[in-house]
Amino acid sequence: MARVKGAAVQASQSQKKESFWSYVKQHKWMYLLMLPGIIYFIIFKYVPMGGLIISFQNYSPYLGIAGSEWVGLEHFKNFFMNPDFKMLLVNTFSISILNLVFFFPMPIILALLLNEIKNKVVKKSIQTMIYIPHFISMVIVASVTFTLLNVESGVITQLVAMITGSRPEFLSDPKYFRWIIVIQNIWKETGWGMIIFLAALAGVDTQLYEAAQVDGAGKLRQVWHITLPAIKSTIIIMLIMKVGSLLNTGFEQIFLMKNSLNSSVAEVFDTYVYTLGISQGAFSYSTAVGMFKSVVATAMVLTTNWICKKCGETGLY
């Protein structure tokens, strides 16, 4: 009897293997298209993760990973006890939460507004103009920002001075820094983020709108009861991904807008890791900081996904 069961198990396993490879063979071109992306992630995402081992060492480039001294969790302890830890958390989360509150809804709102335009030429023209800023380098965005907000000759600064009689220092005063970052993100990335929601809106059944119009529902009620529920799953998935990147404020943007006068609110995890790791050569300590950031981001994604699924919504997996 046991032999029969063993034979049955082996037969089922071989059948599964055969069906798997037959499926791969049947869809070989699809897997070939995936191959460049898989290779990219293996080389640039997974292989570098082996370097995280130096966060548990006093790494020396001359000794290498094999010859460097092991110190365990010493760098993590030093980081948590460092006064910079609280500052980094406050600065990073402040910018990220402002982006979440003010930037995240903007692509959704813009997609809803653009979806109401029936003229295809006008719609495509507006869409193109809105998402073109995504392709502009952040260096150029920072340069334009400096030009507009310069204390001496900035156009916006001069307008504010004419209206209020005072000349605010937008670029050096810490209270303006976070809002400048949020406004830059809204201007640069709203149009690009809108594309995803426009694609989701394209799949909404138009018969639902016709039925709602027959029932006397106005535009706002149609949006609330038809459009938003139809793209709810897309919104939730994008929200989960956004929550996962709360600690990732964008190194290039912060680095370009940061200066010695606003560094008290501009220093975030990304710039901190660069300053310590590249400028000061504290490789192990900066790697520990980066590892902490990655672990927290992963935990936030898993937690948000779990909460969404517990509430009956569709998660990432």
Solvent accessible surface area in square Angstrom, and as a share of the most:
residue,aa,sasa,rsa
1,M,174,0.78
2,A,82,0.63
3,R,218,0.80
4,V,102,0.58
5,K,123,0.52
6,G,32,0.31
7,A,58,0.45
8,A,58,0.45
9,V,77,0.44
10,Q,128,0.57
11,A,58,0.45
12,S,48,0.31
13,Q,97,0.43
14,S,62,0.40
15,Q,126,0.56
16,K,143,0.61
17,K,133,0.56
18,E,125,0.56
19,S,62,0.40
20,F,113,0.47
21,W,161,0.56
22,S,57,0.37
23,Y,106,0.40
24,V,31,0.18
25,K,154,0.65
26,Q,140,0.62
27,H,59,0.27
28,K,100,0.43
29,W,174,0.61
30,M,85,0.38
31,Y,71,0.27
32,L,90,0.45
33,L,148,0.73
34,M,91,0.40
35,L,82,0.41
36,P,88,0.56
37,G,36,0.35
38,I,77,0.39
39,I,80,0.40
40,Y,106,0.40
41,F,106,0.44
42,I,84,0.43
43,I,88,0.45
44,F,126,0.52
45,K,98,0.42
46,Y,140,0.53
47,V,101,0.58
48,P,75,0.47
49,M,106,0.47
50,G,51,0.49
51,G,30,0.29
52,L,56,0.28
53,I,63,0.32
54,I,23,0.12
55,S,0,0.00
56,F,53,0.22
57,Q,1,0.00
58,N,66,0.34
59,Y,60,0.23
60,S,27,0.18
61,P,78,0.49
62,Y,205,0.78
63,L,115,0.57
64,G,23,0.23
65,I,76,0.39
66,A,109,0.85
67,G,45,0.43
68,S,5,0.03
69,E,111,0.50
70,W,146,0.51
71,V,29,0.17
72,G,34,0.32
73,L,102,0.51
74,E,78,0.35
75,H,18,0.08
76,F,25,0.10
77,K,122,0.52
78,N,68,0.35
79,F,1,0.00
80,F,93,0.39
81,M,159,0.71
82,N,46,0.24
83,P,117,0.73
84,D,46,0.24
85,F,39,0.16
86,K,150,0.63
87,M,61,0.27
88,L,0,0.00
89,L,49,0.24
90,V,74,0.42
91,N,4,0.02
92,T,0,0.00
93,F,55,0.23
94,S,28,0.18
95,I,0,0.00
96,S,6,0.04
97,I,85,0.43
98,L,33,0.17
99,N,11,0.06
100,L,40,0.20
101,V,84,0.49
102,F,90,0.37
103,F,27,0.11
104,F,29,0.12
105,P,46,0.29
106,M,64,0.29
107,P,7,0.05
108,I,17,0.09
109,I,85,0.43
110,L,39,0.19
111,A,1,0.00
112,L,27,0.13
113,L,112,0.56
114,L,6,0.03
115,N,39,0.20
116,E,66,0.30
117,I,50,0.25
118,K,157,0.67
119,N,85,0.43
120,K,163,0.69
121,V,112,0.65
122,V,68,0.39
123,K,47,0.20
124,K,128,0.54
125,S,52,0.33
126,I,52,0.26
127,Q,28,0.12
128,T,58,0.34
129,M,128,0.57
130,I,42,0.21
131,Y,55,0.21
132,I,85,0.43
133,P,12,0.08
134,H,50,0.22
135,F,133,0.55
136,I,51,0.26
137,S,53,0.34
138,M,25,0.11
139,V,77,0.44
140,I,95,0.48
141,V,7,0.04
142,A,4,0.03
143,S,57,0.37
144,V,78,0.45
145,T,14,0.08
146,F,74,0.31
147,T,89,0.52
148,L,63,0.31
149,L,18,0.09
150,N,56,0.29
151,V,51,0.29
152,E,146,0.65
153,S,76,0.49
154,G,0,0.00
155,V,83,0.48
156,I,67,0.34
157,T,0,0.00
158,Q,75,0.34
159,L,93,0.46
160,V,41,0.23
161,A,18,0.14
162,M,154,0.69
163,I,146,0.74
164,T,90,0.52
165,G,68,0.65
166,S,67,0.43
167,R,112,0.41
168,P,23,0.14
169,E,89,0.40
170,F,30,0.12
171,L,23,0.12
172,S,19,0.13
173,D,44,0.23
174,P,45,0.28
175,K,135,0.57
176,Y,56,0.21
177,F,4,0.02
178,R,57,0.21
179,W,116,0.41
180,I,18,0.09
181,I,0,0.00
182,V,3,0.01
183,I,111,0.57
184,Q,10,0.05
185,N,21,0.11
186,I,43,0.22
187,W,133,0.47
188,K,16,0.07
189,E,45,0.20
190,T,8,0.05
191,G,0,0.00
192,W,106,0.37
193,G,18,0.17
194,M,0,0.00
195,I,55,0.28
196,I,75,0.38
197,F,4,0.02
198,L,22,0.11
199,A,69,0.53
200,A,27,0.21
201,L,8,0.04
202,A,86,0.67
203,G,69,0.66
204,V,17,0.10
205,D,73,0.38
206,T,89,0.52
207,Q,123,0.55
208,L,90,0.45
209,Y,40,0.15
210,E,102,0.46
211,A,56,0.43
212,A,14,0.11
213,Q,101,0.45
214,V,128,0.74
215,D,122,0.63
216,G,65,0.63
217,A,26,0.20
218,G,39,0.38
219,K,110,0.47
220,L,152,0.76
221,R,149,0.54
222,Q,9,0.04
223,V,29,0.16
224,W,166,0.58
225,H,108,0.48
226,I,24,0.12
227,T,3,0.02
228,L,45,0.22
229,P,69,0.43
230,A,52,0.40
231,I,1,0.01
232,K,91,0.39
233,S,48,0.31
234,T,31,0.18
235,I,33,0.17
236,I,18,0.09
237,I,54,0.28
238,M,44,0.20
239,L,57,0.28
240,I,0,0.00
241,M,106,0.47
242,K,49,0.21
243,V,21,0.12
244,G,9,0.09
245,S,43,0.28
246,L,16,0.08
247,L,1,0.01
248,N,87,0.45
249,T,13,0.08
250,G,29,0.28
251,F,73,0.30
252,E,85,0.38
253,Q,9,0.04
254,I,0,0.00
255,F,93,0.39
256,L,51,0.25
257,M,5,0.02
258,K,54,0.23
259,N,49,0.25
260,S,102,0.66
261,L,119,0.59
262,N,3,0.02
263,S,38,0.24
264,S,67,0.43
265,V,24,0.14
266,A,0,0.00
267,E,24,0.11
268,V,0,0.00
269,F,0,0.00
270,D,21,0.11
271,T,1,0.01
272,Y,15,0.06
273,V,43,0.25
274,Y,76,0.29
275,T,43,0.25
276,L,24,0.12
277,G,6,0.06
278,I,123,0.62
279,S,77,0.50
280,Q,118,0.52
281,G,35,0.34
282,A,34,0.27
283,F,75,0.31
284,S,7,0.05
285,Y,30,0.12
286,S,7,0.05
287,T,26,0.15
288,A,1,0.00
289,V,0,0.00
290,G,21,0.21
291,M,44,0.19
292,F,35,0.15
293,K,36,0.15
294,S,64,0.41
295,V,87,0.50
296,V,38,0.22
297,A,21,0.16
298,T,78,0.45
299,A,50,0.39
300,M,38,0.17
301,V,36,0.20
302,L,88,0.44
303,T,71,0.41
304,T,21,0.12
305,N,3,0.01
306,W,152,0.53
307,I,87,0.44
308,C,17,0.10
309,K,100,0.42
310,K,139,0.59
311,C,94,0.56
312,G,68,0.65
313,E,52,0.23
314,T,81,0.47
315,G,8,0.07
316,L,73,0.36
317,Y,147,0.56
